[in-house]
Amino acid sequence: MPVYQILSNIRAVPAPSPEARQLYSLLKSPHLQALLSAHDMVAQTDYEPVLPPLPEDLPEDEEAMRIVCLVKNKQPLGATIKRDEETGEIFIARVIHGGLADRSGLLHPGDLLVEVNGNPVEGLDPEQVIQILVMIPNTPQSTKTQKPLYVRAMADYCPLQDPAIPCPDAGMVFSRGDLLEIVDQTDIHWWQARKLPSASACAGLIPSTSLLKSKQRETWWSQPFQAHTCIKPSGFRRSFRLWRRMTHRTRRQSCYSCSPNTSALSSPYEEVVSYQRRPDDPHRLIILVGPSGVGVNELRKRLIKLNPHTFQGAVPHTTRPARDGEGTGKEYNFVTKELVSLVCPRFLEYGEYKGHLYGTSIDAVKDVIDSGRMCVIDTEPHSILSVRNKTFKPYVIFIKPPSSERLRQTRRDARIITSCVVNRPFKDVDFEEMEDAARFMEGKYGQYFDRVIVNEELQDACMKLFNDIQLAQEGPHWIPAAWLSTED
Ligand SMILES: Nc1ncnc2c1ncn2[C@@H]1O[C@H](COP(=O)(O)OP(=O)(O)OP(=O)(O)O)[C@@H](O)[C@H]1O
């Protein structure tokens, strides 16, 4: 009965009960009326196509059978099937969350396929499984919903390049750094996940942790030994800035020794949780990384100048003697070589220039944070790992060069400071090195980047940086679950 009819019936009652009055006022509400009207419209519409009639010659034990009619459009079925090697029977292997089969509620993992379009499935290709499936349902049906697990991908994956995936079309591509919501871990090899922020309701297949680890191990072992291929020292930071002073040779060594190729053997997914910094929590450490010459230092300097009471860098250490007017704790912490060697592991990065050591200690970073300010540092990307922990909860921003053309246009009047030639205009080779290094850094360390800022127009990039840092401190953000765990 339409809603207006019910309303008029209630109105016609001479002395309506309190329940009738309440029903009347509920049904009068515009939201409910809109809902009921939508319902009536849907219920009264004829939908195409009309489903075919059930087959007449149903087998005698029909009670154990389920006849399923799925009318497919261009969408994939959203289920994979597998053949039992011993019996030759074909089963539904998995139903993809949010896919056609899942939304229909008609197919379940473990269902045994008996017929497809009236033809026995025996000998049929999986691709031939189409609209009508006659099957024996799996009992008991597993409808248990799992609590989603949120992870950050620490590796790249492309289903089209994976010959082992049961159905490449059902696979999901992801790159290191992507946030994934894992909705199904029933299968030990193939999980189902969505990428966050999730626009698509349909999940995709991804390898489980153990499977992806074994794939990584295989790839790693099958690669020819390459001692230096991943390092392009010239593209890493090289300016002669204060504590960055180090020779080309030391930098190469420090890059090489500090960035072991362990990614192939570490966990491919990192569990993450949503985190919102409370006003009393210490500020998150802000780390800027980027290829040499891209403008990391320029941006950091501008940011600190913008608000020196809020942003601060860490005071570097050096073994060079203090000059007139220099006091320890201002430009530098002046220390002896012996002290540096004692506290070496507590250094984020360090290098040698003209016989003196220069470096940034983890304690210097902590001092800034303890003072209530936001510590903004720029480092080589491999140094991120030394502070990637619950104490610092670092927020890593990758400063990326713009397109080749814009890079050359915007740096037309800029000057580069290098260890070989001080203060000269940029050359083509500098841009090429910068682009190579940016690609390399994204490829190797992209999983640690919370944000990427393209440094095209300096002023714009600086404002983006400023806003991002505010957002980083005010959250919410996904951070490794281990950073919130109470265990050490
Ligand atoms: N968006 C930009 N447009 C024009 N010039 C820029 C831009 N960003 C940076 N520069 C200039 O490029 C030069 C190199 O920048 P900067 O010293 O900050 O490099 P860097 O990334 O810190 O590299 P390194 O550590 O090797 O010095 C500087 O002269 C800087 O002013």
The ligand as a Tripos MOL2 file, in Angstrom:
@<TRIPOS>MOLECULE
LIG
   31    33     1     0     0
SMALL
NO_CHARGES

@<TRIPOS>ATOM
      1 N1         61.9650   25.4380   -7.5830 N.pl3     1 LIG1
      2 C1         63.1340   26.0200   -7.8070 C.ar      1 LIG1
      3 N2         63.2490   26.9030   -8.7920 N.ar      1 LIG1
      4 C2         64.4370   27.4880   -9.0470 C.ar      1 LIG1
      5 N3         65.5540   27.2430   -8.3520 N.ar      1 LIG1
      6 C3         65.5010   26.3610   -7.3590 C.ar      1 LIG1
      7 C4         64.2890   25.6970   -7.0320 C.ar      1 LIG1
      8 N4         64.5320   24.8730   -6.0010 N.ar      1 LIG1
      9 C5         65.8240   24.9990   -5.6770 C.ar      1 LIG1
     10 N5         66.4250   25.9070   -6.4950 N.ar      1 LIG1
     11 C6         67.8180   26.2950   -6.4830 C.3       1 LIG1
     12 O1         68.5990   25.1490   -6.8320 O.3       1 LIG1
     13 C7         69.8650   25.1930   -6.1670 C.3       1 LIG1
     14 C8         70.0780   23.8780   -5.4270 C.3       1 LIG1
     15 O2         69.1580   23.8090   -4.3350 O.3       1 LIG1
     16 P1         69.5690   23.1650   -2.9550 P.3       1 LIG1
     17 O3         70.9210   23.6320   -2.5040 O.co2     1 LIG1
     18 O4         68.4590   23.3610   -2.0260 O.co2     1 LIG1
     19 O5         69.7400   21.6660   -3.3920 O.3       1 LIG1
     20 P2         69.6670   20.3820   -2.5180 P.3       1 LIG1
     21 O6         68.4940   19.6080   -2.9450 O.co2     1 LIG1
     22 O7         69.7380   20.7000   -1.0770 O.co2     1 LIG1
     23 O8         70.9520   19.5630   -2.9920 O.3       1 LIG1
     24 P3         72.3890   19.4360   -2.2780 P.3       1 LIG1
     25 O9         72.1960   18.7550   -0.9790 O.co2     1 LIG1
     26 O10        73.2080   18.6450   -3.2000 O.co2     1 LIG1
     27 O11        72.8510   20.8310   -2.1110 O.co2     1 LIG1
     28 C9         69.8110   26.3880   -5.2350 C.3       1 LIG1
     29 O12        70.4850   27.4450   -5.8660 O.3       1 LIG1
     30 C10        68.3370   26.6940   -5.1110 C.3       1 LIG1
     31 O13        68.0880   28.0540   -4.8540 O.3       1 LIG1
@<TRIPOS>BOND
     1     1     2 1
     2     2     3 ar
     3     2     7 ar
     4     3     4 ar
     5     4     5 ar
     6     5     6 ar
     7     6     7 ar
     8     6    10 ar
     9     7     8 ar
    10     8     9 ar
    11     9    10 ar
    12    10    11 1
    13    11    12 1
    14    11    30 1
    15    12    13 1
    16    13    14 1
    17    13    28 1
    18    14    15 1
    19    15    16 1
    20    16    17 2
    21    16    18 1
    22    16    19 1
    23    19    20 1
    24    20    21 2
    25    20    22 1
    26    20    23 1
    27    23    24 1
    28    24    25 2
    29    24    26 1
    30    24    27 1
    31    28    29 1
    32    28    30 1
    33    30    31 1
@<TRIPOS>SUBSTRUCTURE
     1 LIG1         1 GROUP 0 **** ****
